[in-house]
Amino acid sequence: MNDTTLKITGMTCSHCVRAATQALEGVPGVTRVEVTLEPGQAVVHGDAPLEALIAAIAEEGYTAERL
């Protein structure tokens, strides 16, 4: 099991955090997600591919990159 830390750009409120969390939780292989508004970061636990995590965030209208 791996942990992946993402920088998420574009989140401005708690709704954004909830949307990003739900998007990441929907990726197969993800077991747990911790998203924080400041500094716009997510820690994803599990074995999901990085590309799938970034795509899930993009579908919500945000951008993500691995830290």
N, CA, C and O atoms as a Maestro MAE file, in Angstrom:
{
 s_m_m2io_version
 :::
 2.0.0
}

f_m_ct {
 s_m_title
 :::
 protein
 m_atom[268] {
  # First column is atom index #
  i_m_mmod_type
  r_m_x_coord
  r_m_y_coord
  r_m_z_coord
  i_m_residue_number
  s_m_chain_name
  s_m_pdb_residue_name
  s_m_pdb_atom_name
  i_m_atomic_number
  :::
  1 25 0.847 -1.180 0.000 1 A "MET " " N  " 7
  2 3 0.000 0.000 0.000 1 A "MET " " CA " 6
  3 2 0.892 1.242 0.000 1 A "MET " " C  " 6
  4 15 1.878 1.315 0.734 1 A "MET " " O  " 8
  5 25 0.530 2.210 -0.830 2 A "ASN " " N  " 7
  6 3 1.309 3.431 -0.978 2 A "ASN " " CA " 6
  7 2 0.495 4.638 -0.523 2 A "ASN " " C  " 6
  8 15 -0.736 4.615 -0.515 2 A "ASN " " O  " 8
  9 25 1.198 5.664 -0.155 3 A "ASP " " N  " 7
  10 3 0.575 6.954 0.105 3 A "ASP " " CA " 6
  11 2 1.032 7.903 -0.990 3 A "ASP " " C  " 6
  12 15 2.209 7.920 -1.351 3 A "ASP " " O  " 8
  13 25 0.108 8.690 -1.518 4 A "THR " " N  " 7
  14 3 0.419 9.666 -2.543 4 A "THR " " CA " 6
  15 2 -0.038 11.024 -2.049 4 A "THR " " C  " 6
  16 15 -1.181 11.181 -1.619 4 A "THR " " O  " 8
  17 25 0.846 12.004 -2.107 5 A "THR " " N  " 7
  18 3 0.493 13.363 -1.715 5 A "THR " " CA " 6
  19 2 0.334 14.201 -2.967 5 A "THR " " C  " 6
  20 15 1.217 14.241 -3.823 5 A "THR " " O  " 8
  21 25 -0.811 14.872 -3.060 6 A "LEU " " N  " 7
  22 3 -1.118 15.712 -4.219 6 A "LEU " " CA " 6
  23 2 -1.268 17.155 -3.800 6 A "LEU " " C  " 6
  24 15 -1.800 17.447 -2.729 6 A "LEU " " O  " 8
  25 25 -0.801 18.058 -4.640 7 A "LYS " " N  " 7
  26 3 -1.133 19.477 -4.499 7 A "LYS " " CA " 6
  27 2 -2.332 19.715 -5.386 7 A "LYS " " C  " 6
  28 15 -2.295 19.429 -6.582 7 A "LYS " " O  " 8
  29 25 -3.408 20.245 -4.795 8 A "ILE " " N  " 7
  30 3 -4.632 20.513 -5.549 8 A "ILE " " CA " 6
  31 2 -4.808 22.018 -5.652 8 A "ILE " " C  " 6
  32 15 -4.807 22.723 -4.643 8 A "ILE " " O  " 8
  33 25 -4.959 22.501 -6.869 9 A "THR " " N  " 7
  34 3 -5.130 23.925 -7.123 9 A "THR " " CA " 6
  35 2 -6.574 24.203 -7.515 9 A "THR " " C  " 6
  36 15 -7.166 23.470 -8.308 9 A "THR " " O  " 8
  37 25 -7.133 25.264 -6.956 10 A "GLY " " N  " 7
  38 3 -8.478 25.685 -7.330 10 A "GLY " " CA " 6
  39 2 -9.511 25.509 -6.244 10 A "GLY " " C  " 6
  40 15 -10.636 25.983 -6.397 10 A "GLY " " O  " 8
  41 25 -9.179 24.848 -5.154 11 A "MET " " N  " 7
  42 3 -10.141 24.680 -4.069 11 A "MET " " CA " 6
  43 2 -10.210 25.979 -3.274 11 A "MET " " C  " 6
  44 15 -9.185 26.574 -2.944 11 A "MET " " O  " 8
  45 25 -11.446 26.414 -2.969 12 A "THR " " N  " 7
  46 3 -11.611 27.668 -2.249 12 A "THR " " CA " 6
  47 2 -12.496 27.565 -1.009 12 A "THR " " C  " 6
  48 15 -12.603 28.525 -0.246 12 A "THR " " O  " 8
  49 25 -13.133 26.405 -0.799 13 A "CYS " " N  " 7
  50 3 -14.077 26.320 0.322 13 A "CYS " " CA " 6
  51 2 -14.247 24.870 0.768 13 A "CYS " " C  " 6
  52 15 -13.666 23.954 0.186 13 A "CYS " " O  " 8
  53 25 -15.048 24.683 1.801 14 A "SER " " N  " 7
  54 3 -15.264 23.339 2.319 14 A "SER " " CA " 6
  55 2 -16.002 22.458 1.306 14 A "SER " " C  " 6
  56 15 -15.799 21.244 1.280 14 A "SER " " O  " 8
  57 25 -16.845 23.052 0.484 15 A "HIS " " N  " 7
  58 3 -17.518 22.288 -0.571 15 A "HIS " " CA " 6
  59 2 -16.473 21.694 -1.521 15 A "HIS " " C  " 6
  60 15 -16.586 20.541 -1.936 15 A "HIS " " O  " 8
  61 25 -15.466 22.484 -1.856 16 A "CYS " " N  " 7
  62 3 -14.398 22.007 -2.739 16 A "CYS " " CA " 6
  63 2 -13.672 20.830 -2.098 16 A "CYS " " C  " 6
  64 15 -13.371 19.841 -2.766 16 A "CYS " " O  " 8
  65 25 -13.397 20.937 -0.820 17 A "VAL " " N  " 7
  66 3 -12.707 19.855 -0.107 17 A "VAL " " CA " 6
  67 2 -13.549 18.587 -0.156 17 A "VAL " " C  " 6
  68 15 -13.031 17.499 -0.405 17 A "VAL " " O  " 8
  69 25 -14.833 18.732 0.079 18 A "ARG " " N  " 7
  70 3 -15.736 17.578 0.052 18 A "ARG " " CA " 6
  71 2 -15.785 16.962 -1.353 18 A "ARG " " C  " 6
  72 15 -15.744 15.741 -1.499 18 A "ARG " " O  " 8
  73 25 -15.873 17.808 -2.378 19 A "ALA " " N  " 7
  74 3 -15.927 17.312 -3.761 19 A "ALA " " CA " 6
  75 2 -14.634 16.578 -4.121 19 A "ALA " " C  " 6
  76 15 -14.675 15.513 -4.736 19 A "ALA " " O  " 8
  77 25 -13.503 17.142 -3.744 20 A "ALA " " N  " 7
  78 3 -12.215 16.502 -4.038 20 A "ALA " " CA " 6
  79 2 -12.086 15.182 -3.285 20 A "ALA " " C  " 6
  80 15 -11.606 14.189 -3.832 20 A "ALA " " O  " 8
  81 25 -12.516 15.181 -2.033 21 A "THR " " N  " 7
  82 3 -12.450 13.952 -1.232 21 A "THR " " CA " 6
  83 2 -13.289 12.853 -1.866 21 A "THR " " C  " 6
  84 15 -12.829 11.720 -2.010 21 A "THR " " O  " 8
  85 25 -14.519 13.188 -2.245 22 A "GLN " " N  " 7
  86 3 -15.401 12.185 -2.833 22 A "GLN " " CA " 6
  87 2 -14.857 11.693 -4.175 22 A "GLN " " C  " 6
  88 15 -14.962 10.509 -4.496 22 A "GLN " " O  " 8
  89 25 -14.282 12.597 -4.949 23 A "ALA " " N  " 7
  90 3 -13.716 12.205 -6.241 23 A "ALA " " CA " 6
  91 2 -12.578 11.215 -6.044 23 A "ALA " " C  " 6
  92 15 -12.505 10.200 -6.737 23 A "ALA " " O  " 8
  93 25 -11.697 11.508 -5.107 24 A "LEU " " N  " 7
  94 3 -10.563 10.612 -4.862 24 A "LEU " " CA " 6
  95 2 -11.017 9.289 -4.257 24 A "LEU " " C  " 6
  96 15 -10.475 8.234 -4.588 24 A "LEU " " O  " 8
  97 25 -11.999 9.340 -3.381 25 A "GLU " " N  " 7
  98 3 -12.511 8.106 -2.781 25 A "GLU " " CA " 6
  99 2 -13.145 7.189 -3.823 25 A "GLU " " C  " 6
  100 15 -13.238 5.980 -3.611 25 A "GLU " " O  " 8
  101 25 -13.577 7.754 -4.939 26 A "GLY " " N  " 7
  102 3 -14.203 6.963 -5.990 26 A "GLY " " CA " 6
  103 2 -13.222 6.267 -6.918 26 A "GLY " " C  " 6
  104 15 -13.632 5.485 -7.777 26 A "GLY " " O  " 8
  105 25 -11.945 6.538 -6.760 27 A "VAL " " N  " 7
  106 3 -10.936 5.901 -7.615 27 A "VAL " " CA " 6
  107 2 -10.641 4.499 -7.068 27 A "VAL " " C  " 6
  108 15 -10.327 4.347 -5.887 27 A "VAL " " O  " 8
  109 25 -10.742 3.476 -7.926 28 A "PRO " " N  " 7
  110 3 -10.419 2.115 -7.465 28 A "PRO " " CA " 6
  111 2 -9.002 2.032 -6.889 28 A "PRO " " C  " 6
  112 15 -8.048 2.561 -7.460 28 A "PRO " " O  " 8
  113 25 -8.896 1.365 -5.763 29 A "GLY " " N  " 7
  114 3 -7.598 1.186 -5.117 29 A "GLY " " CA " 6
  115 2 -7.369 2.145 -3.965 29 A "GLY " " C  " 6
  116 15 -6.451 1.952 -3.169 29 A "GLY " " O  " 8
  117 25 -8.204 3.190 -3.866 30 A "VAL " " N  " 7
  118 3 -8.055 4.158 -2.778 30 A "VAL " " CA " 6
  119 2 -8.736 3.599 -1.531 30 A "VAL " " C  " 6
  120 15 -9.884 3.155 -1.575 30 A "VAL " " O  " 8
  121 25 -8.004 3.633 -0.426 31 A "THR " " N  " 7
  122 3 -8.570 3.128 0.821 31 A "THR " " CA " 6
  123 2 -8.934 4.247 1.792 31 A "THR " " C  " 6
  124 15 -9.822 4.080 2.627 31 A "THR " " O  " 8
  125 25 -8.245 5.393 1.684 32 A "ARG " " N  " 7
  126 3 -8.534 6.507 2.593 32 A "ARG " " CA " 6
  127 2 -7.980 7.780 1.987 32 A "ARG " " C  " 6
  128 15 -6.957 7.754 1.303 32 A "ARG " " O  " 8
  129 25 -8.663 8.911 2.242 33 A "VAL " " N  " 7
  130 3 -8.265 10.198 1.672 33 A "VAL " " CA " 6
  131 2 -8.333 11.262 2.754 33 A "VAL " " C  " 6
  132 15 -9.277 11.305 3.543 33 A "VAL " " O  " 8
  133 25 -7.324 12.118 2.780 34 A "GLU " " N  " 7
  134 3 -7.323 13.279 3.673 34 A "GLU " " CA " 6
  135 2 -7.049 14.515 2.811 34 A "GLU " " C  " 6
  136 15 -5.954 14.675 2.273 34 A "GLU " " O  " 8
  137 25 -8.053 15.384 2.688 35 A "VAL " " N  " 7
  138 3 -7.902 16.598 1.882 35 A "VAL " " CA " 6
  139 2 -7.970 17.802 2.809 35 A "VAL " " C  " 6
  140 15 -8.850 17.881 3.666 35 A "VAL " " O  " 8
  141 25 -7.050 18.732 2.641 36 A "THR " " N  " 7
  142 3 -7.051 19.960 3.432 36 A "THR " " CA " 6
  143 2 -7.069 21.164 2.499 36 A "THR " " C  " 6
  144 15 -6.372 21.202 1.485 36 A "THR " " O  " 8
  145 25 -7.886 22.146 2.871 37 A "LEU " " N  " 7
  146 3 -8.016 23.360 2.053 37 A "LEU " " CA " 6
  147 2 -6.725 24.156 2.035 37 A "LEU " " C  " 6
  148 15 -6.268 24.599 0.981 37 A "LEU " " O  " 8
  149 25 -6.150 24.331 3.199 38 A "GLU " " N  " 7
  150 3 -4.855 25.009 3.303 38 A "GLU " " CA " 6
  151 2 -3.838 23.979 3.762 38 A "GLU " " C  " 6
  152 15 -3.914 23.480 4.885 38 A "GLU " " O  " 8
  153 25 -2.924 23.674 2.928 39 A "PRO " " N  " 7
  154 3 -2.404 24.362 1.746 39 A "PRO " " CA " 6
  155 2 -2.901 23.805 0.423 39 A "PRO " " C  " 6
  156 15 -2.171 23.895 -0.564 39 A "PRO " " O  " 8
  157 25 -4.083 23.241 0.341 40 A "GLY " " N  " 7
  158 3 -4.554 22.669 -0.912 40 A "GLY " " CA " 6
  159 2 -3.835 21.376 -1.217 40 A "GLY " " C  " 6
  160 15 -3.125 21.253 -2.215 40 A "GLY " " O  " 8
  161 25 -4.033 20.426 -0.342 41 A "GLN " " N  " 7
  162 3 -3.250 19.198 -0.409 41 A "GLN " " CA " 6
  163 2 -4.129 17.991 -0.105 41 A "GLN " " C  " 6
  164 15 -5.093 18.084 0.654 41 A "GLN " " O  " 8
  165 25 -3.784 16.874 -0.702 42 A "ALA " " N  " 7
  166 3 -4.478 15.621 -0.415 42 A "ALA " " CA " 6
  167 2 -3.455 14.530 -0.180 42 A "ALA " " C  " 6
  168 15 -2.458 14.423 -0.895 42 A "ALA " " O  " 8
  169 25 -3.717 13.726 0.827 43 A "VAL " " N  " 7
  170 3 -2.928 12.520 1.051 43 A "VAL " " CA " 6
  171 2 -3.862 11.356 0.761 43 A "VAL " " C  " 6
  172 15 -4.907 11.203 1.393 43 A "VAL " " O  " 8
  173 25 -3.469 10.546 -0.198 44 A "VAL " " N  " 7
  174 3 -4.293 9.438 -0.657 44 A "VAL " " CA " 6
  175 2 -3.604 8.137 -0.272 44 A "VAL " " C  " 6
  176 15 -2.443 7.912 -0.615 44 A "VAL " " O  " 8
  177 25 -4.318 7.298 0.432 45 A "HIS " " N  " 7
  178 3 -3.792 6.007 0.853 45 A "HIS " " CA " 6
  179 2 -4.372 4.932 -0.057 45 A "HIS " " C  " 6
  180 15 -5.551 4.967 -0.409 45 A "HIS " " O  " 8
  181 25 -3.528 3.977 -0.432 46 A "GLY " " N  " 7
  182 3 -3.987 2.888 -1.284 46 A "GLY " " CA " 6
  183 2 -3.048 2.696 -2.458 46 A "GLY " " C  " 6
  184 15 -1.922 3.194 -2.469 46 A "GLY " " O  " 8
  185 25 -3.539 1.963 -3.446 47 A "ASP " " N  " 7
  186 3 -2.691 1.617 -4.588 47 A "ASP " " CA " 6
  187 2 -3.243 2.137 -5.905 47 A "ASP " " C  " 6
  188 15 -3.060 1.500 -6.942 47 A "ASP " " O  " 8
  189 25 -3.907 3.268 -5.887 48 A "ALA " " N  " 7
  190 3 -4.466 3.825 -7.124 48 A "ALA " " CA " 6
  191 2 -3.379 4.455 -7.981 48 A "ALA " " C  " 6
  192 15 -2.435 5.042 -7.453 48 A "ALA " " O  " 8
  193 25 -3.506 4.338 -9.312 49 A "PRO " " N  " 7
  194 3 -2.530 4.975 -10.207 49 A "PRO " " CA " 6
  195 2 -2.611 6.502 -10.111 49 A "PRO " " C  " 6
  196 15 -3.696 7.070 -9.987 49 A "PRO " " O  " 8
  197 25 -1.464 7.145 -10.171 50 A "LEU " " N  " 7
  198 3 -1.405 8.600 -10.088 50 A "LEU " " CA " 6
  199 2 -2.276 9.258 -11.158 50 A "LEU " " C  " 6
  200 15 -2.971 10.237 -10.887 50 A "LEU " " O  " 8
  201 25 -2.234 8.717 -12.362 51 A "GLU " " N  " 7
  202 3 -3.007 9.310 -13.460 51 A "GLU " " CA " 6
  203 2 -4.503 9.294 -13.149 51 A "GLU " " C  " 6
  204 15 -5.214 10.238 -13.494 51 A "GLU " " O  " 8
  205 25 -4.983 8.242 -12.507 52 A "ALA " " N  " 7
  206 3 -6.404 8.142 -12.166 52 A "ALA " " CA " 6
  207 2 -6.771 9.165 -11.093 52 A "ALA " " C  " 6
  208 15 -7.863 9.734 -11.125 52 A "ALA " " O  " 8
  209 25 -5.878 9.398 -10.157 53 A "LEU " " N  " 7
  210 3 -6.138 10.383 -9.102 53 A "LEU " " CA " 6
  211 2 -6.214 11.791 -9.699 53 A "LEU " " C  " 6
  212 15 -7.114 12.565 -9.375 53 A "LEU " " O  " 8
  213 25 -5.265 12.106 -10.568 54 A "ILE " " N  " 7
  214 3 -5.239 13.430 -11.198 54 A "ILE " " CA " 6
  215 2 -6.477 13.618 -12.083 54 A "ILE " " C  " 6
  216 15 -7.056 14.704 -12.121 54 A "ILE " " O  " 8
  217 25 -6.877 12.563 -12.791 55 A "ALA " " N  " 7
  218 3 -8.065 12.648 -13.648 55 A "ALA " " CA " 6
  219 2 -9.330 12.865 -12.814 55 A "ALA " " C  " 6
  220 15 -10.208 13.630 -13.214 55 A "ALA " " O  " 8
  221 25 -9.431 12.208 -11.674 56 A "ALA " " N  " 7
  222 3 -10.607 12.372 -10.812 56 A "ALA " " CA " 6
  223 2 -10.711 13.803 -10.313 56 A "ALA " " C  " 6
  224 15 -11.805 14.362 -10.248 56 A "ALA " " O  " 8
  225 25 -9.590 14.393 -9.964 57 A "ILE " " N  " 7
  226 3 -9.584 15.791 -9.513 57 A "ILE " " CA " 6
  227 2 -9.947 16.719 -10.671 57 A "ILE " " C  " 6
  228 15 -10.692 17.682 -10.485 57 A "ILE " " O  " 8
  229 25 -9.428 16.435 -11.854 58 A "ALA " " N  " 7
  230 3 -9.727 17.269 -13.026 58 A "ALA " " CA " 6
  231 2 -11.214 17.235 -13.359 58 A "ALA " " C  " 6
  232 15 -11.772 18.246 -13.785 58 A "ALA " " O  " 8
  233 25 -11.860 16.093 -13.173 59 A "GLU " " N  " 7
  234 3 -13.291 15.986 -13.448 59 A "GLU " " CA " 6
  235 2 -14.108 16.895 -12.535 59 A "GLU " " C  " 6
  236 15 -15.221 17.285 -12.889 59 A "GLU " " O  " 8
  237 25 -13.577 17.233 -11.379 60 A "GLU " " N  " 7
  238 3 -14.260 18.135 -10.453 60 A "GLU " " CA " 6
  239 2 -13.925 19.600 -10.725 60 A "GLU " " C  " 6
  240 15 -14.473 20.495 -10.081 60 A "GLU " " O  " 8
  241 25 -13.025 19.842 -11.680 61 A "GLY " " N  " 7
  242 3 -12.697 21.209 -12.062 61 A "GLY " " CA " 6
  243 2 -11.464 21.786 -11.390 61 A "GLY " " C  " 6
  244 15 -11.235 22.995 -11.437 61 A "GLY " " O  " 8
  245 25 -10.672 20.932 -10.770 62 A "TYR " " N  " 7
  246 3 -9.451 21.377 -10.103 62 A "TYR " " CA " 6
  247 2 -8.250 20.767 -10.830 62 A "TYR " " C  " 6
  248 15 -8.412 19.905 -11.693 62 A "TYR " " O  " 8
  249 25 -7.070 21.213 -10.481 63 A "THR " " N  " 7
  250 3 -5.869 20.601 -11.033 63 A "THR " " CA " 6
  251 2 -5.067 19.998 -9.888 63 A "THR " " C  " 6
  252 15 -5.101 20.478 -8.756 63 A "THR " " O  " 8
  253 25 -4.352 18.941 -10.213 64 A "ALA " " N  " 7
  254 3 -3.560 18.257 -9.189 64 A "ALA " " CA " 6
  255 2 -2.229 17.824 -9.773 64 A "ALA " " C  " 6
  256 15 -2.108 17.521 -10.960 64 A "ALA " " O  " 8
  257 25 -1.243 17.808 -8.903 65 A "GLU " " N  " 7
  258 3 0.069 17.287 -9.258 65 A "GLU " " CA " 6
  259 2 0.653 16.618 -8.036 65 A "GLU " " C  " 6
  260 15 0.325 16.964 -6.901 65 A "GLU " " O  " 8
  261 25 1.514 15.663 -8.279 66 A "ARG " " N  " 7
  262 3 2.145 14.945 -7.176 66 A "ARG " " CA " 6
  263 2 3.165 15.830 -6.490 66 A "ARG " " C  " 6
  264 15 3.922 16.544 -7.149 66 A "ARG " " O  " 8
  265 25 3.187 15.786 -5.181 67 A "LEU " " N  " 7
  266 3 4.212 16.511 -4.414 67 A "LEU " " CA " 6
  267 2 5.335 15.567 -4.073 67 A "LEU " " C  " 6
  268 15 6.305 15.968 -3.429 67 A "LEU " " O  " 8
  :::
 }
 m_bond[267] {
  # First column is bond index #
  i_m_from
  i_m_to
  i_m_order
  :::
  1 1 2 1
  2 2 3 1
  3 3 4 2
  4 3 5 1
  5 5 6 1
  6 6 7 1
  7 7 8 2
  8 7 9 1
  9 9 10 1
  10 10 11 1
  11 11 12 2
  12 11 13 1
  13 13 14 1
  14 14 15 1
  15 15 16 2
  16 15 17 1
  17 17 18 1
  18 18 19 1
  19 19 20 2
  20 19 21 1
  21 21 22 1
  22 22 23 1
  23 23 24 2
  24 23 25 1
  25 25 26 1
  26 26 27 1
  27 27 28 2
  28 27 29 1
  29 29 30 1
  30 30 31 1
  31 31 32 2
  32 31 33 1
  33 33 34 1
  34 34 35 1
  35 35 36 2
  36 35 37 1
  37 37 38 1
  38 38 39 1
  39 39 40 2
  40 39 41 1
  41 41 42 1
  42 42 43 1
  43 43 44 2
  44 43 45 1
  45 45 46 1
  46 46 47 1
  47 47 48 2
  48 47 49 1
  49 49 50 1
  50 50 51 1
  51 51 52 2
  52 51 53 1
  53 53 54 1
  54 54 55 1
  55 55 56 2
  56 55 57 1
  57 57 58 1
  58 58 59 1
  59 59 60 2
  60 59 61 1
  61 61 62 1
  62 62 63 1
  63 63 64 2
  64 63 65 1
  65 65 66 1
  66 66 67 1
  67 67 68 2
  68 67 69 1
  69 69 70 1
  70 70 71 1
  71 71 72 2
  72 71 73 1
  73 73 74 1
  74 74 75 1
  75 75 76 2
  76 75 77 1
  77 77 78 1
  78 78 79 1
  79 79 80 2
  80 79 81 1
  81 81 82 1
  82 82 83 1
  83 83 84 2
  84 83 85 1
  85 85 86 1
  86 86 87 1
  87 87 88 2
  88 87 89 1
  89 89 90 1
  90 90 91 1
  91 91 92 2
  92 91 93 1
  93 93 94 1
  94 94 95 1
  95 95 96 2
  96 95 97 1
  97 97 98 1
  98 98 99 1
  99 99 100 2
  100 99 101 1
  101 101 102 1
  102 102 103 1
  103 103 104 2
  104 103 105 1
  105 105 106 1
  106 106 107 1
  107 107 108 2
  108 107 109 1
  109 109 110 1
  110 110 111 1
  111 111 112 2
  112 111 113 1
  113 113 114 1
  114 114 115 1
  115 115 116 2
  116 115 117 1
  117 117 118 1
  118 118 119 1
  119 119 120 2
  120 119 121 1
  121 121 122 1
  122 122 123 1
  123 123 124 2
  124 123 125 1
  125 125 126 1
  126 126 127 1
  127 127 128 2
  128 127 129 1
  129 129 130 1
  130 130 131 1
  131 131 132 2
  132 131 133 1
  133 133 134 1
  134 134 135 1
  135 135 136 2
  136 135 137 1
  137 137 138 1
  138 138 139 1
  139 139 140 2
  140 139 141 1
  141 141 142 1
  142 142 143 1
  143 143 144 2
  144 143 145 1
  145 145 146 1
  146 146 147 1
  147 147 148 2
  148 147 149 1
  149 149 150 1
  150 150 151 1
  151 151 152 2
  152 151 153 1
  153 153 154 1
  154 154 155 1
  155 155 156 2
  156 155 157 1
  157 157 158 1
  158 158 159 1
  159 159 160 2
  160 159 161 1
  161 161 162 1
  162 162 163 1
  163 163 164 2
  164 163 165 1
  165 165 166 1
  166 166 167 1
  167 167 168 2
  168 167 169 1
  169 169 170 1
  170 170 171 1
  171 171 172 2
  172 171 173 1
  173 173 174 1
  174 174 175 1
  175 175 176 2
  176 175 177 1
  177 177 178 1
  178 178 179 1
  179 179 180 2
  180 179 181 1
  181 181 182 1
  182 182 183 1
  183 183 184 2
  184 183 185 1
  185 185 186 1
  186 186 187 1
  187 187 188 2
  188 187 189 1
  189 189 190 1
  190 190 191 1
  191 191 192 2
  192 191 193 1
  193 193 194 1
  194 194 195 1
  195 195 196 2
  196 195 197 1
  197 197 198 1
  198 198 199 1
  199 199 200 2
  200 199 201 1
  201 201 202 1
  202 202 203 1
  203 203 204 2
  204 203 205 1
  205 205 206 1
  206 206 207 1
  207 207 208 2
  208 207 209 1
  209 209 210 1
  210 210 211 1
  211 211 212 2
  212 211 213 1
  213 213 214 1
  214 214 215 1
  215 215 216 2
  216 215 217 1
  217 217 218 1
  218 218 219 1
  219 219 220 2
  220 219 221 1
  221 221 222 1
  222 222 223 1
  223 223 224 2
  224 223 225 1
  225 225 226 1
  226 226 227 1
  227 227 228 2
  228 227 229 1
  229 229 230 1
  230 230 231 1
  231 231 232 2
  232 231 233 1
  233 233 234 1
  234 234 235 1
  235 235 236 2
  236 235 237 1
  237 237 238 1
  238 238 239 1
  239 239 240 2
  240 239 241 1
  241 241 242 1
  242 242 243 1
  243 243 244 2
  244 243 245 1
  245 245 246 1
  246 246 247 1
  247 247 248 2
  248 247 249 1
  249 249 250 1
  250 250 251 1
  251 251 252 2
  252 251 253 1
  253 253 254 1
  254 254 255 1
  255 255 256 2
  256 255 257 1
  257 257 258 1
  258 258 259 1
  259 259 260 2
  260 259 261 1
  261 261 262 1
  262 262 263 1
  263 263 264 2
  264 263 265 1
  265 265 266 1
  266 266 267 1
  267 267 268 2
  :::
 }
}
